[in-house]
Amino acid sequence: MRTRPDGEYQWILHCRDHFSKFSWAFPMKRKEARFVAEHLASVFYQFGPCKILQSDNGKEFTANVIKDLKIIWPGLVIINGRPRHPQSQGLVERGNATLCDVLGKFMTDRNTTCWTTCLLPVVYSLNTSLARGVNTTPYEILFGQKPRVDCELWKSLSEQGIENEEDLSATVLNELAVDNDTDFIPNDVHKVDIINAQKTSISSTVLSDTPSAIDLPISATIIQLNDVINTTTAAISSLQVNCSVDTNTGREETTKRFDEASASNLGTISSTHLPIRKRAQEAYLSNANKRIKTRNEHIEELWSSCSVGDYVGIKIDKVDRTNTDPKILPSVVLEKNNDKKIKVACMFGIINQWWPLESVVKLSAVPEQLVQMDKSELKEISVITASKLFVRDAVNGNTCSCKGGCKTKQCACKKNGVFCSTKCHKNGSNCENQGH
C-alpha cells in the first residue's frame, strides 16, 4: 500500500491458514522484521503456533528475529519461497490479491481513503465468505460455529429502550437461552458422579460404626478398602486428572494426556466442530486431487510435445526488466530429464538450472541469432544475468546502486556506456545518466 499510504501506515502484513483459509491482517508503518515477528507472535499466542510458516523471500521474513520464533516453538518449520518464483507461494499471492481487491472495493463503497479503518471489516468479510477450496467458511472451520449475525435483534431492543435483562420478552429470553445452551457434554463428565460416589464409599468404609463393619476381620476390611481405592484411582485416571510434576517428563506427559482428553471430547457425537472440519477436509483433499490430476495431465501433454532443439521462452521477472523491456527470454531446449524438466540455452550461455515444462512457453517467432549460435562454445550463466543482458541489448548485464549522480565510471552503467534504467538505485538518487 505504499502508493496509497494512510498516514504513517504503508504496509499490510497478511497471514493466512493454508487449510481453513482463515486470514489475519495488520497495518504496519514500516516493513521491518521485528514488527513482523511481534504480529506473528501475537497470532501464535492467541491461536497456537502453526506447523509450517511459509512466506516469500523478503528480508523481513528471512531475518534472525523471525528464526528466533523457533526458540519459543521448536517444532515450527520455516519455509521461504524461491526468489523470482511466486508460484512457490501460490496461496500467499492469491490471498494478497484477493485482500487488495476487496479492500479497494470496500474503500470505494465507503468513499474513503483510510484503508486502515477498512481492513478489519474486509478481513471479517473474507473469513465469513464461502471458500471454494473447503466448501465452507473459514470462520466455521476455525470456531466450529456460524458467525453471530443477530445485530438486528439488538438494534431493535435498543430502539425499544430496553437495557435490563428483566425487561426482555419471554420470546427473546428463550432465543438467548437456546443460543447460550450447549449440548456438548464431555465424555468424562458423568464419571465425576462415580468418583463422588466412591469417595462416599471410602468415607463410609472408614468411618462406619455399624456392627457389621466392626465385626469384619481387619484383613478383609483392608482388602475392601484397597479395592475401592483402586477403582477410584482408575476412574480418576480416565478423567486425565494429573498432579503437576516439576520434571520436564512429567509436564510433557501431563500435556499429552490433556491433549488426548481434548481430542476425545472433540470427537463426541454431540460435538458440532468435528463434522465441520471433516467436511472441509474432504472438500479440500478432493479439490487438491483434482488439481493434481489436471496438472499431471497437462505436464504429460507438454512432455510429449516437447523435443530437444525446440525453441521456448523463459519469463523474465519484472525485477530484472522495465515495463517496456521484453518479457520473454528466447531459448532452445538442450536436454530433458526424467523429472519432466528441461535444460535450455539462450544467446548468452547455458542457463544453470533445470526448468519445469509449465514454466516455459512455446515461441512462435525465433531470433536469427539464437538459430545460428554455436551451442558448443556456450558457458553456464544464471537466468538473472541472461535476462539483464537480453533486455540491455547485450551491452551490460548489471544495474547500478549508486547513491551519487552516476557521473564517473565507478557507476557500472556509466562504465559500460549505457544509461541507467528504472531498476537502478532504487533508494533514490540524483542520477545524471538517464539519457534525457
C-alpha positions, 0 to 999 in steps of 0.5 A: 500500500505504499502508493496509497499510504494512510498516514504513517501506515504503508504496509499490510502484513497478511497471514493466512491458514493454508487449510481453513483459509482463515486470514489475519491482517495488520497495518504496519508503518514500516516493513521491518522484521521485528514488527513482523515477528511481534504480529506473528507472535501475537497470532501464535499466542492467541491461536497456537503456533502453526506447523509450517510458516511459509512466506516469500523471500523478503528480508523481513521474513528471512531475518534472525528475529523471525528464526528466533520464533523457533526458540519459543516453538521448536517444532515450527518449520520455516519455509521461504519461497524461491526468489523470482518464483511466486508460484512457490507461494501460490496461496500467499499471492492469491490471498494478497490479491484477493485482500487488495481487491476487496479492500479497494472495493470496500474503500470505494463503497465507503468513499474513503481513503483510510484503508486502515479503518477498512481492513478489519471489516474486509478481513471479517468479510473474507473469513465469513465468505464461502471458500471454494477450496473447503466448501465452507467458511473459514470462520466455521472451520476455525470456531466450529460455529456460524458467525453471530449475525443477530445485530438486528435483534439488538438494534431493535431492543435498543430502539425499544429502550430496553437495557435490563435483562428483566425487561426482555420478552419471554420470546427473546429470553428463550432465543438467548437461552437456546443460543447460550445452551450447549449440548456438548457434554464431555465424555468424562463428565458423568464419571465425576458422579462415580468418583463422588460416589466412591469417595462416599464409599471410602468415607463410609468404609472408614468411618462406619460404626455399624456392627457389621463393619466392626465385626469384619476381620481387619484383613478383609476390611483392608482388602475392601478398602484397597479395592475401592481405592483402586477403582477410584484411582482408575476412574480418576485416571480416565478423567486425565486428572494429573498432579503437576510434576516439576520434571520436564517428563512429567509436564510433557506427559501431563500435556499429552494426556490433556491433549488426548482428553481434548481430542476425545471430547472433540470427537463426541457425537454431540460435538458440532466442530468435528463434522465441520472440519471433516467436511472441509477436509474432504472438500479440500483433499478432493479439490487438491486431487483434482488439481493434481490430476489436471496438472499431471495431465497437462505436464504429460501433454507438454512432455510429449510435445516437447523435443530437444532443439525446440525453441521456448521462452523463459519469463523474465521477472519484472525485477530484472526488466522495465515495463517496456523491456521484453518479457520473454527470454528466447531459448532452445531446449538442450536436454530433458530429464526424467523429472519432466524438466528441461535444460535450455540455452539462450544467446548468452550461455547455458542457463544453470538450472533445470526448468519445469515444462509449465514454466516455459512457453512455446515461441512462435517467432525465433531470433536469427541469432539464437538459430545460428549460435554455436551451442558448443562454445556456450558457458553456464550463466544464471537466468538473472544475468541472461535476462539483464543482458537480453533486455540491455541489448547485450551491452551490460548485464548489471544495474547500478546502486549508486547513491551519487549522480552516476557521473564517473565510471565507478557507476557500472552503467556509466562504465559500460556506456549505457544509461541507467534504467528504472531498476537502478538505485532504487533508494533514490538518487540524483542520477545524471545518466538517464539519457534525457 
